[in-house]
Amino acid sequence: MRASTNIFDACWGANTLGLPGETTHGWQVRAFPRRTRTIGLRFLSMLPDGEWTNVADFHIPNPAYAEYPQWQPVPLPNTQTDGNLEVTLREFQSGARMGRARGTGNAANAARKTRLVFSFAQHGQESKDWRAQKLTISDATGNNWFPYLDLLKQDFNWATNGTIEFFGALWTGEQAWKLDLEVTRTSGFDPEELWDTEVPLPGRGALLNLTNTWEHDNQTVHLVAVGSPDREDSGDFRWVAKWWGEDKDKVFSLAIKVSPEKKGQKLTLIRAVDQDGNDVKLVELRNQEYCEQAVFFKPSDEATNLHLKFALQRSRFVHFTARPDFQAEK
């Protein structure tokens, strides 16, 4: 069964370079088993009916092969604290099929996922005011990476409240994994952590420079510009504030600069409404780790102004050492 092997779904999709008469594909493998002398590489392709098929297998020398120690897991549930916040790891599962088309096909080729469930308590009382923000995974052989979690949409790699799911089943050759979890608040903020501001929406094809500024906790938040759908930005925000996904003719961008860059501080857009009080759909929060950030949103055709509520807060950090419950192959 898959659960008794060291198979890992290393990546999805490829970088592609087209040249005259040939095409080059490149895959970035962020983690891989390191305890064996060789590594097998399996390349899959999707058939017209949506099933995955194996198109090529290669075996190469393992570039990181060595003798490594094993970490020892702590049984679940496991509770860790940061200040008055208690975070409990309740579920850690790996190997079930991913949803939708990615998890279809025969058992050998179907994409697999890893799932974690956390709960939160503050001052000894269960709390719904917190969420998983970022998860970093490491093992005793030197692998260290984090999945890019979508905090708004449950699709590929995502997190909502205390649940995280990401692409790739961890391999059984490791006795334990270290899980470094960053947690942020979603409600129950102190008044000084919140900022209400308003921005106008530009006309089609326009970019409107902004001067909205907020200073809090030795940081400055500056709303730099708001761009209409499919508008090219420039300078530091040329790529950060560019929307590449669906509905390019409907998604607006808001470029934001937070300075100085401070580890563990997070700017979050809590709510956006238009001039009539109608909720505006948030599409993506991008680059929250860095000074140059962007928010993408999809207002109605009647929207002319946005009322925005931001929070600037200190993240909480907890650490676990655990082994997943490996799901039998199906």
C-alpha positions as CSV (number, residue, x, y, z in Angstrom):
1,M,0.0,0.0,0.0
2,R,1.0,3.6,-0.5
3,A,1.0,4.2,3.2
4,S,3.9,1.7,3.6
5,T,6.1,3.4,1.1
6,N,8.1,6.6,0.9
7,I,6.2,8.1,-2.0
8,F,5.8,11.9,-1.9
9,D,3.8,14.1,-4.3
10,A,6.5,16.6,-4.7
11,C,5.0,19.3,-6.9
12,W,2.2,20.3,-9.2
13,G,2.7,21.8,-12.6
14,A,5.9,23.0,-14.1
15,N,7.8,26.1,-15.2
16,T,7.9,26.1,-19.0
17,L,10.3,27.6,-21.5
18,G,9.4,27.5,-25.1
19,L,12.2,27.5,-27.7
20,P,12.2,27.0,-31.5
21,G,11.5,23.3,-32.0
22,E,11.6,22.3,-28.4
23,T,10.0,23.0,-25.0
24,T,11.7,22.8,-21.6
25,H,9.9,22.0,-18.3
26,G,11.3,22.6,-14.9
27,W,9.9,21.3,-11.5
28,Q,10.8,22.7,-8.1
29,V,11.0,19.9,-5.5
30,R,10.9,21.5,-2.1
31,A,11.2,18.3,-0.1
32,F,12.1,14.6,-0.7
33,P,13.1,11.4,1.2
34,R,16.8,11.4,2.0
35,R,17.5,8.1,3.7
36,T,18.1,5.9,0.6
37,R,20.9,6.0,-1.9
38,T,18.6,6.5,-4.9
39,I,15.5,8.5,-5.7
40,G,12.8,7.4,-8.1
41,L,11.1,10.2,-10.2
42,R,7.7,9.5,-11.6
43,F,6.1,11.8,-14.1
44,L,2.3,11.8,-14.6
45,S,0.0,13.2,-17.3
46,M,-3.7,13.7,-17.4
47,L,-5.8,11.7,-19.9
48,P,-8.8,13.3,-21.7
49,D,-11.2,11.6,-19.3
50,G,-9.4,13.2,-16.3
51,E,-7.5,10.1,-15.1
52,W,-3.8,10.3,-14.3
53,T,-1.4,8.0,-16.1
54,N,2.3,7.3,-15.6
55,V,4.4,8.5,-18.6
56,A,8.0,8.1,-17.3
57,D,10.0,6.7,-14.4
58,F,13.7,7.6,-13.7
59,H,16.1,6.6,-10.9
60,I,18.9,9.0,-9.9
61,P,21.5,9.1,-7.1
62,N,20.0,10.7,-4.0
63,P,22.0,14.0,-3.6
64,A,21.2,14.3,0.1
65,Y,21.7,10.6,1.1
66,A,23.3,10.1,4.6
67,E,22.7,8.5,7.9
68,Y,20.3,10.6,9.9
69,P,18.8,10.4,13.4
70,Q,15.1,9.9,14.0
71,W,12.9,12.3,16.0
72,Q,10.4,10.9,18.5
73,P,6.7,12.0,18.2
74,V,4.6,13.3,21.0
75,P,1.2,11.5,21.2
76,L,-2.0,13.5,20.2
77,P,-3.8,15.5,21.4
78,N,-0.8,17.7,22.2
79,T,-1.2,21.3,23.6
80,Q,1.4,24.0,23.3
81,T,1.2,27.6,24.4
82,D,2.3,31.2,23.5
83,G,1.4,33.5,26.3
84,N,-2.2,33.1,27.3
85,L,-3.1,31.2,24.0
86,E,-3.3,27.4,24.1
87,V,-3.1,25.6,20.7
88,T,-3.9,21.8,20.6
89,L,-3.0,19.6,17.7
90,R,-5.9,17.1,17.6
91,E,-5.6,15.4,14.2
92,F,-2.6,14.8,11.9
93,Q,-3.4,12.6,8.9
94,S,-1.6,11.9,5.7
95,G,-2.3,9.9,2.5
96,A,-6.0,10.4,1.7
97,R,-6.8,11.4,-1.9
98,M,-7.1,15.0,-2.7
99,G,-10.4,16.4,-3.8
100,R,-11.7,17.0,-7.3
101,A,-9.8,15.9,-10.4
102,R,-6.4,15.8,-8.7
103,G,-7.4,12.8,-6.6
104,T,-8.9,10.7,-9.4
105,G,-7.4,7.7,-11.1
106,N,-6.0,4.5,-9.9
107,A,-4.5,4.3,-6.4
108,A,-0.9,4.5,-7.5
109,N,-1.3,7.8,-9.4
110,A,-4.0,9.7,-7.5
111,A,-2.7,12.9,-5.8
112,R,-2.6,12.7,-2.0
113,K,-2.9,15.2,0.8
114,T,-2.0,15.9,4.4
115,R,-4.5,17.3,6.9
116,L,-4.1,18.8,10.4
117,V,-6.8,20.0,12.8
118,F,-6.0,22.4,15.7
119,S,-8.2,23.9,18.4
120,F,-7.6,27.1,20.4
121,A,-8.2,28.2,24.0
122,Q,-7.4,31.6,25.7
123,H,-7.4,32.2,29.4
124,G,-8.5,28.5,29.7
125,Q,-11.6,29.0,27.6
126,E,-12.3,27.7,24.1
127,S,-11.8,30.5,21.6
128,K,-13.0,30.9,18.0
129,D,-11.0,34.1,17.6
130,W,-7.9,32.5,16.1
131,R,-6.8,30.8,12.9
132,A,-3.9,28.9,11.4
133,Q,-1.8,31.4,9.4
134,K,1.3,29.5,8.3
135,L,2.7,26.0,8.7
136,T,6.4,25.1,8.4
137,I,7.3,21.4,8.2
138,S,10.7,19.9,8.9
139,D,12.2,16.5,9.5
140,A,15.4,15.1,10.9
141,T,17.1,14.8,7.5
142,G,17.1,18.5,6.7
143,N,13.8,19.0,4.8
144,N,12.2,22.3,5.7
145,W,9.4,23.9,3.8
146,F,6.0,25.5,4.0
147,P,2.9,25.0,1.8
148,Y,1.5,28.3,0.4
149,L,-1.9,28.3,2.1
150,D,-4.9,30.0,0.6
151,L,-6.7,31.7,3.5
152,L,-9.8,32.5,1.6
153,K,-10.7,29.6,-0.6
154,Q,-10.7,25.8,0.2
155,D,-9.2,24.3,-3.0
156,F,-5.6,23.2,-3.2
157,N,-3.4,24.2,-0.2
158,W,-5.6,26.0,2.2
159,A,-6.3,26.8,5.9
160,T,-9.5,28.0,7.6
161,N,-9.9,28.4,11.4
162,G,-7.9,25.5,12.8
163,T,-7.9,23.2,9.8
164,I,-5.1,22.9,7.3
165,E,-4.9,20.7,4.1
166,F,-2.0,20.7,1.7
167,F,-0.9,18.7,-1.4
168,G,1.4,15.8,-0.8
169,A,1.3,12.8,1.6
170,L,4.3,12.7,4.0
171,W,6.4,9.6,3.8
172,T,6.5,6.9,6.4
173,G,10.3,6.6,6.7
174,E,10.3,9.5,9.2
175,Q,9.2,8.6,12.7
176,A,8.2,12.2,13.5
177,W,7.9,15.7,11.9
178,K,8.3,19.1,13.4
179,L,5.4,21.4,12.8
180,D,5.9,25.1,13.4
181,L,2.6,26.9,13.4
182,E,1.9,30.6,13.1
183,V,-1.5,31.7,14.5
184,T,-3.3,35.0,14.0
185,R,-6.5,36.5,15.4
186,T,-9.6,36.8,13.3
187,S,-11.8,38.7,15.8
188,G,-11.8,40.1,19.4
189,F,-9.2,42.7,18.6
190,D,-8.3,45.6,20.9
191,P,-9.5,48.9,19.5
192,E,-6.0,50.2,18.9
193,E,-5.2,47.2,16.7
194,L,-7.9,48.3,14.1
195,W,-7.9,50.9,11.4
196,D,-11.0,52.1,9.4
197,T,-10.3,53.9,6.1
198,E,-12.0,54.6,2.8
199,V,-10.7,54.5,-0.8
200,P,-12.4,55.4,-4.1
201,L,-12.5,52.9,-6.9
202,P,-10.8,54.0,-10.2
203,G,-12.4,53.9,-13.6
204,R,-11.7,51.2,-16.0
205,G,-8.0,51.0,-17.1
206,A,-7.0,53.5,-14.4
207,L,-4.6,53.4,-11.4
208,L,-5.3,55.7,-8.5
209,N,-2.5,56.7,-6.2
210,L,-3.5,56.9,-2.5
211,T,-2.3,58.7,0.6
212,N,-4.1,56.7,3.4
213,T,-1.6,56.1,6.2
214,W,-1.8,54.5,9.6
215,E,0.9,54.3,12.3
216,H,0.6,51.6,14.9
217,D,3.1,49.6,17.1
218,N,6.2,51.3,15.5
219,Q,5.0,50.4,12.0
220,T,3.5,52.5,9.2
221,V,0.8,51.1,6.9
222,H,0.5,53.0,3.6
223,L,-2.1,52.3,1.0
224,V,-0.1,53.0,-2.1
225,A,-2.6,52.6,-5.0
226,V,-5.8,50.9,-6.1
227,G,-5.9,49.5,-9.6
228,S,-8.8,48.7,-11.9
229,P,-9.1,45.2,-13.4
230,D,-6.2,44.0,-15.6
231,R,-4.3,47.2,-14.9
232,E,-0.5,47.0,-15.0
233,D,1.2,48.4,-11.9
234,S,4.9,49.6,-11.9
235,G,7.9,49.7,-9.7
236,D,8.0,47.5,-6.6
237,F,4.4,46.4,-7.2
238,R,4.6,45.4,-10.8
239,W,4.3,41.7,-10.0
240,V,3.0,41.8,-6.4
241,A,-0.2,43.8,-7.3
242,K,-0.9,42.0,-10.6
243,W,-3.8,39.6,-10.7
244,W,-3.1,36.4,-12.7
245,G,-6.2,34.4,-11.9
246,E,-9.7,34.1,-13.2
247,D,-12.1,37.1,-13.7
248,K,-9.3,39.5,-14.8
249,D,-12.0,41.9,-15.9
250,K,-13.6,42.1,-12.4
251,V,-10.8,41.9,-9.9
252,F,-9.4,45.2,-8.4
253,S,-6.0,45.4,-6.7
254,L,-4.9,47.4,-3.6
255,A,-1.1,47.9,-3.2
256,I,0.0,48.3,0.4
257,K,3.4,49.0,2.0
258,V,4.1,48.1,5.6
259,S,7.4,49.4,7.0
260,P,9.6,48.5,8.6
261,E,9.4,44.8,7.8
262,K,8.8,43.1,11.2
263,K,8.8,39.4,11.7
264,G,5.7,38.1,13.5
265,Q,3.6,41.2,12.7
266,K,0.6,40.7,10.3
267,L,-1.6,43.1,8.5
268,T,-5.0,41.7,7.8
269,L,-8.0,43.0,6.0
270,I,-10.9,42.2,8.3
271,R,-13.8,43.5,6.2
272,A,-14.5,45.5,3.0
273,V,-17.9,47.0,2.1
274,D,-19.0,49.4,-0.6
275,Q,-20.6,52.8,-0.2
276,D,-24.0,51.1,0.4
277,G,-22.8,48.8,3.1
278,N,-22.7,45.7,0.8
279,D,-19.9,43.2,1.5
280,V,-17.1,43.1,-1.1
281,K,-15.7,39.7,-1.9
282,L,-12.0,39.3,-1.0
283,V,-10.2,37.2,-3.6
284,E,-6.6,37.0,-2.2
285,L,-4.3,38.4,0.4
286,R,-0.8,38.4,-1.1
287,N,2.7,38.8,0.4
288,Q,1.8,39.2,4.0
289,E,5.4,38.2,4.9
290,Y,6.9,41.2,3.2
291,C,6.8,45.0,3.1
292,E,5.1,45.2,-0.3
293,Q,1.7,43.5,-0.1
294,A,-1.5,43.4,-2.1
295,V,-5.2,42.7,-1.6
296,F,-7.4,41.6,-4.4
297,F,-11.2,42.1,-4.3
298,K,-14.2,41.9,-6.6
299,P,-16.8,44.6,-5.9
300,S,-20.2,44.9,-7.6
301,D,-20.5,47.0,-10.8
302,E,-22.4,49.7,-8.7
303,A,-19.5,50.1,-6.2
304,T,-17.8,53.5,-6.3
305,N,-16.0,53.5,-2.9
306,L,-14.7,51.0,-0.4
307,H,-14.8,51.1,3.4
308,L,-11.9,49.0,4.7
309,K,-11.2,47.7,8.2
310,F,-7.6,46.5,8.8
311,A,-6.0,44.8,11.8
312,L,-2.3,45.0,12.6
313,Q,-1.4,42.3,15.2
314,R,1.4,40.2,16.7
315,S,1.3,36.6,15.6
316,R,1.5,33.7,18.0
317,F,3.9,30.8,17.5
318,V,3.7,27.2,18.7
319,H,5.7,24.0,17.9
320,F,4.8,20.3,17.7
321,T,6.7,17.1,17.1
322,A,4.3,14.4,15.8
323,R,3.8,11.5,13.4
324,P,0.8,11.4,11.1
325,D,-1.9,8.8,11.1
326,F,-1.2,7.3,7.6
327,Q,-4.4,6.6,5.7
328,A,-4.6,3.3,3.8
329,E,-4.4,3.5,0.1
330,K,-7.8,3.5,-1.7
